[in-house]
Amino acid sequence: MYFTTLSSSIDGIKSRPVSVEADVTDGLPIFTLVGYLASETREASERVRSALRNSGFTLGPRHITVNLAPASLKKDGSSFDLAIAVALLGGYGLFSQDRLSHILFLGELGLSGELCAIRGILEMVSHAAEQGCDTVIVPRQNLKEASVVKNVTVYGAADLNQIIHFLLEKENRGPYQSPDVSYTPPRLNPAPLERVDIDIRALYEHPPSGGDLDFSQIRGQLLLRRACEIAVAGLHNLLMIGPPGAGKSMAAKRIPTILPRTTPEEALEITKLHSIAGVLPEDTSLITTRPFRSPHHTITAPALCGGGSPPHPGEISLAHHGVLYLDELPEFDPRVIETLRSPLEDGEIHITRTHGSFVFPARFMLVASMNPCRCGFYPDRAKCSCTNAQIRRYLTHVSMPMLDRIDLGVEARKVSYDELRSQEEGESSEAIRRRVEAAAAIQQERYRAEPFSFNSALTADGVRRYCPLDSAGEKLMKKVYGSMNLTARSYTRILKVARTIADLDGSEDIRTRHLMEAVSYRAVDRKYWESAAKGCG
């Protein structure tokens, strides 16, 4: 007998429909699983047979062929186990095809029949309606995540016995016996399948908490604090440079406390990516805070950008709509740093493998910190023990093309003793976040008809339309363009930063003072990189 059920597969970061076909016929008793399968998927035959046996099923000897279609799509993971088990029972005559044709089955089976969590649930359930399904059955551990989707009915199950009981009730059947299959459930009245109602608006009622971290804990460093505020308000790339112990890492770790809230659309994208990567926190329905990723400097290019077989999202995709923090930037492999150049421009990363090309989103805010030299004290020659060649070699780990993609560069100077011992607290993260969210609201209203929401994502055409200058501003920028030897890229990035400063100032137009402040954040490369190129004089 032929029977089919519906399931889904994750291909890169996209959900692809998979039809699970079971053919149970007379012949040599064998279980064959086909359909371009990865090793963990091919092992489903053993998991399914053990799960059925330990759930009370005794199957007659038959020739069984299960196909996961389409055969052109490589299937990996264990999310097909449940669909295979139901299709197999349908092939033995336990279910009617028309009663199950609108149900999407997702889940891994343990040998005892327990249903285990899988990755990528939110993405797969989001496309269930497109497959003609109005009901989805998922592992109980994934129920809250899946219930964020509102156009289908989602049930959570703990084990296969619960699901079989639920499906037999739909068929108006009790314990089933036939010459081919018998079913003696270990529990005659298993618990009903679970449902939860997720109120997305309630998840946004309380502002994100930074725990014990707060900008008020930073002593001095007014310029550094200001640069952090501007960068966060427009999601601009930020580079902090200064001696050890100046507070660069301290400021970076407090950036999450002033980030603007996500929109529901952004939260869905973030949650999907974390679910597909298998790093979604347990019992989480929706990630409503912007991610903050801080990989170690030993990270490889595939781990940063995404890769593997099949390709999975890397750190830059997990930082999508959030922050990627690279501490001690020159300690990273220069080839790894250079892989960031394209994503910083395009907001996405392209991964090509022999069986296909994949596009992962990567619209993130880069925050980097570094010492000016190996010992950390350049240009203070009284303390710096590095030679000119060592300084040049250290700084050139960050190339000028990469530096050109940094919107704001700020110097973190050494904190004085009086500042360190001062009893006067700095401005709190809450106060800064209020200004940041006000500026973010201005941008979201301005760009409501655009595919982006922040000034950092402005295209060249967007800069012309949304960053006009008056005559004084044009005169200033013409002078700055020549004297600072700017590139077209650095010129447009100055205008984007100036637009953000104007938004923080509540100004509809970009004024000269906004431009001057934006220009001042391009001075770091001149002080360090150009000085190093000229001999560290």
SEKEDO-398631 format. One record per residue (C-alpha): y, x negated, z. Coordinates in pm, whole numbers, padded with zeros to 5 digits, always signed. Each point is the difference from the previous one (the first is absolute). Example, Ala and Ser with C-alpha at 12.3 -4.5 7.8 and 13.67 -1.06 7.14 Angstrom:
SEKEDO-398631
-00450-01230+00780+00344-00137-00066
//
This chain:
SEKEDO-398631
+00000+00000+00000+00349-00123-00087+00288+00023+00249+00348-00150+00019+00262-00052+00272+00352-00140-00004+00127-00317+00163+00273-00262-00060+00036-00374-00037+00292-00234+00066+00084-00208-00307+00265-00248+00110+00226+00241+00187-00071+00308-00208-00254+00276+00059-00246+00063-00281-00227+00307-00014-00373-00071+00018-00271+00249-00084-00327-00056+00192-00290+00127-00211-00348+00038+00146-00309+00067-00209-00318+00081+00200-00311+00033-00220-00375-00050+00001-00120-00353-00058-00042-00331+00174+00165+00036+00347+00297-00235-00024+00372+00013+00087+00225-00153-00268+00377-00031+00047+00206-00084-00312+00361+00000-00118+00160-00353+00005-00033-00054+00374+00110-00273+00238-00264-00129+00242+00115+00210+00298-00007+00312-00218-00345-00081-00137-00130-00016+00359+00093+00368+00046-00353+00106-00100-00145-00151+00317+00276+00135+00223-00030+00351-00145-00380+00020+00028+00005-00115+00363+00289+00231+00086-00181+00302-00150-00324-00082+00180+00174-00043+00336+00195+00324-00058-00320+00203-00018-00088-00004-00371-00341-00064-00146+00022-00048-00376-00296+00036-00232-00090-00293-00229+00206+00037-00316+00155-00221-00267+00367-00017+00100+00284-00131-00214+00357+00003+00132+00287-00092-00232+00360-00064+00104+00210+00089-00303+00197-00122-00186-00214-00307-00058+00302-00194-00132+00164+00000+00347-00133-00253+00248-00075+00167+00333+00029-00198+00320-00010+00103+00363-00210+00252+00186+00209+00316-00045-00263+00159-00231-00280+00023+00259+00075+00357+00105+00035+00127-00357-00329-00169-00094-00181+00161+00295+00128+00350-00084-00072-00044-00372-00354-00112+00082-00062+00304+00220+00146+00219-00274-00243-00157-00245-00282+00105+00233+00130+00358-00011+00168+00022+00339+00342+00105-00137+00148+00202-00284+00214-00197-00244+00282+00256-00026+00048+00012+00379+00071-00374+00027+00189-00067-00323+00341+00022+00171-00077-00235+00292+00082-00372+00006-00240-00208+00211+00120-00331+00147-00169-00215+00263-00244-00276+00085-00332+00086+00165-00161-00195+00279-00378-00016+00019+00002+00263+00277+00197+00244-00215+00329-00082+00170+00304+00022-00224+00208-00320+00005+00368-00055-00087+00098-00136-00341+00318-00149-00144+00234+00168-00247-00056+00356+00124+00365+00108-00035+00022-00110-00363-00328+00172-00092+00081+00327+00178+00348+00002-00161-00166+00038-00341-00272+00247+00104+00181+00300-00148+00020-00179-00337-00382-00009+00003-00010+00376+00050-00087-00026+00370+00150+00221+00269-00219-00138+00283-00061-00357+00111-00256-00121+00255+00076-00337+00160-00118-00205+00301+00148+00119+00327+00171-00337+00050+00196+00055-00323+00090+00365+00071+00358-00051+00123+00084-00225-00292-00148+00241-00255+00165+00305+00157+00345-00127-00103-00081+00145-00344+00091+00370+00001-00129+00137-00333-00369-00013+00098-00211+00097+00303-00131-00308+00179-00299+00000+00237-00115-00286+00218-00367-00055+00085-00179-00226+00246-00338-00004-00173-00202+00129-00291-00164+00274+00208+00339+00165+00058+00074-00001-00371-00339+00142-00102+00037+00278+00256+00347+00078-00138-00122+00006-00361-00306+00214+00081+00226+00251+00173+00199+00023-00324-00332+00073-00173-00096+00254+00271-00317-00200+00067-00171-00112+00317-00252-00284+00041-00141-00061-00347-00366-00056-00091-00157-00050-00344-00287-00200-00149+00250-00271-00098+00220-00026+00308-00002+00112+00360+00291-00003+00241-00043-00002+00374+00343-00077+00143+00011-00211+00316+00257+00248+00134-00034+00368-00090+00367+00072+00073+00205-00311-00076+00372-00002+00070+00210+00152-00279+00196-00223-00234+00341-00096+00136+00346+00072-00136+00342-00120+00115+00351+00104-00095+00237-00294-00042+00370+00083+00036+00171-00279-00193+00344+00100+00128-00116-00047+00360-00088-00362-00079+00368-00066-00071+00140+00160+00316+00009-00321+00204+00169-00321-00123-00224-00306-00038-00025-00216+00309+00015-00377+00002-00170-00025+00336+00144-00289+00198+00184-00145-00301+00371+00067-00043+00293-00171-00170+00190+00007+00330-00232-00279+00117+00146-00244-00253+00277-00216+00145+00285-00100-00230-00086-00021-00371+00250+00267-00106-00017-00109-00365-00380+00010+00003+00000+00347+00153+00250+00121-00257-00208-00139-00288-00310+00175+00135+00187+00330+00017+00127-00028-00359-00341-00106-00131-00178+00290+00169+00261+00257-00105-00064-00072-00369-00349-00153+00031+00132-00331-00133-00186-00331+00009+00111-00225+00286-00036-00373+00067+00077-00145+00343+00035-00377+00033+00077-00206+00308-00133-00238+00265-00307+00079+00213+00063+00244+00284+00314+00152-00150-00149+00351+00001-00109+00047-00363-00349+00128+00081+00138+00197+00294+00239+00187-00231-00266+00056-00266-00243+00155+00247+00270+00249+00104+00075+00114-00354-00260+00283+00026+00211+00151+00283+00293+00065-00238-00183+00095-00320+00095+00341-00144-00262+00272+00019-00234+00063-00286+00020+00312-00211-00319+00215-00012-00065-00130-00353+00030-00361+00114-00223+00068+00303-00272+00138-00230+00014-00309-00222-00015-00234+00300-00291+00188+00158-00197+00008-00327+00034-00376-00047-00107-00078+00356-00292+00242-00029-00119-00154-00328+00025-00349+00150-00200+00117+00303+00271-00088+00253+00120+00349+00093+00005+00028+00383-00278+00219+00135+00082+00367+00058+00326-00032-00199+00104+00287-00223+00316-00145-00153+00191-00328+00036+00363+00106+00046+00143-00344+00083+00070-00271-00253-00264-00275+00001+00077-00351+00125-00245-00257-00134+00008-00361+00118-00276-00209-00162-00074-00357+00112+00122-00284-00222-00362-00088-00092-00035+00325-00198-00134-00025-00356+00157+00152-00310-00269+00274-00041+00036+00098+00367+00377+00021-00039+00020+00173-00338-00331+00181-00012-00330-00087-00159-00373-00010+00050-00265+00185-00192+00087+00277-00024+00367-00083+00070+00139+00121+00333+00366+00015+00109+00142-00322+00143+00264-00058+00266+00290+00073-00233-00144+00344-00080-00071+00069+00368+00370-00081+00056+00102+00262-00262+00311+00190+00121+00015-00241+00293+00039-00367+00090-00192-00312-00096+00090-00276+00246-00079-00361-00089+00061-00227+00297+00048-00372-00074+00032+00071-00372-00032-00362-00128-00337-00030+00180-00150+00251-00247-00165-00140-00309+00280-00017-00264-00234+00165-00254-00047+00291+00240+00377+00035+00048+00053+00004-00376-00234+00297-00040+00266+00211+00173+00255-00045-00277-00125+00278-00227-00066+00260+00275+00348-00061+00145+00148+00091-00337-00232+00278-00114-00112+00163+00326-00364-00018-00111-00276-00254-00056-00237-00010-00297-00358-00116+00062-00226-00063-00300-00377-00036+00023-00278+00001-00258-00073+00371+00058+00361+00122-00002+00366-00040+00090+00148+00141+00318+00357+00065+00112+00072-00005+00374+00337+00111+00143+00200-00275+00172+00352+00126+00073+00055-00198+00320+00281-00171+00186-00064-00374+00027+00112-00162+00325-00053-00376+00027+00093-00260+00259-00009-00376-00019+00121-00324+00148+00235-00207-00220-00238-00299+00006-00335-00109+00141+00143-00098+00339+00236+00297-00007+00339-00160+00073+00154-00076-00340+00297-00025-00068+00057-00137+00354-00067-00365-00080+00027-00092+00370-00325+00191+00059-00167+00021-00342-00263-00269-00052-00092+00098-00357+00076-00218-00300+00194+00142-00296-00320+00013-00205-00184+00189+00275+00281+00256+00025+00005+00053-00377-00379+00034-00010+00003+00251+00285+00277+00217-00143-00139-00001-00354-00311+00182+00126+00235+00297-00051+00108-00018-00364+00343+00097-00128-00143+00292-00205-00155+00132+00321+00321-00062+00193+00191+00189-00268-00197+00313+00095+00123-00012+00361+00287+00243+00056+00127-00135+00330-00027-00350+00143+00121-00055+00354+00016-00304+00223-00126+00034+00356+00190-00254+00208-00110-00139+00333+00075+00237+00291+00240-00144+00258-00082-00009+00369+00281+00244+00082-00136+00251-00254-00353-00044+00132+00103+00065+00360+00246+00279-00077-00067+00325+00187+00160+00201-00280-00265+00171-00210+00035+00021-00374-00002+00321-00198-00326+00192+00029-00242+00070-00282+00064+00373+00040+00372-00042-00070-00069-00219-00303-00264+00240-00132+00245+00290+00010+00233-00189-00236-00293-00104-00217-00130+00356-00031+00349+00127-00083+00023-00256-00282-00354+00087-00114+00094+00370-00013+00299-00084-00222-00228-00191-00238-00264+00273-00012+00265+00256-00088+00155-00227-00264-00335-00077-00162-00162+00344+00036-00043+00017-00379-00131-00357-00024-00354-00135+00055+00127-00220+00286+00182+00058+00331+00156-00333+00102+00264-00232-00143-00246-00290-00026-00191+00187-00273+00301+00049-00227-00065-00091-00362+00256-00179-00218+00112+00338-00134+00013+00136+00356+00223-00287+00110+00246+00084-00278+00004+00369+00096-00006-00019+00379+00177-00329+00074+00332+00018-00190+00275-00242+00105+00376+00043+00001+00227-00260-00160+00017-00210+00318-00376+00001+00030-00045-00097-00366+00243-00288+00046-00182-00122+00311-00344+00017-00159+00114-00180-00312+00127-00286+00215-00314-00004+00215-00231+00010-00302+00145-00321-00135+00059-00190+00323-00344+00073+00150-00183-00040-00332-00169+00339+00041-00276+00134-00220-00001+00354-00138-00266+00086+00259+00197-00136+00297+00313+00175-00127-00170+00341-00004-00157-00065+00341+00343-00071+00147+00119+00336-00133-00303+00177+00150+00067-00155+00340+00370+00090-00028-00103+00360-00076-00206+00005+00321+00283-00149+00206+00231+00271-00137-00258+00266+00095-00016-00138+00355+00378+00012+00003-00004+00362-00119+00197-00096-00310-00059+00174-00331+00137-00300-00191-00082-00370+00023+00307-00174+00143+00097-00366-00016-00105-00054+00362-00347+00132-00079-00031-00241-00293+00123-00296+00204-00257+00064+00270-00278+00038-00258+00105-00327-00169-00009-00183+00335-00374+00062+00023-00055-00210-00315+00136-00317+00164-00325-00113+00163-00158-00133-00319+00314-00200-00076+00002-00156+00346-00367-00100+00010-00164-00001-00342+00295-00137-00199+00074-00254+00271-00364-00112-00008+00010-00029-00379+00307-00225+00026-00164-00232+00250+00041+00188+00329+00344-00145+00040
//
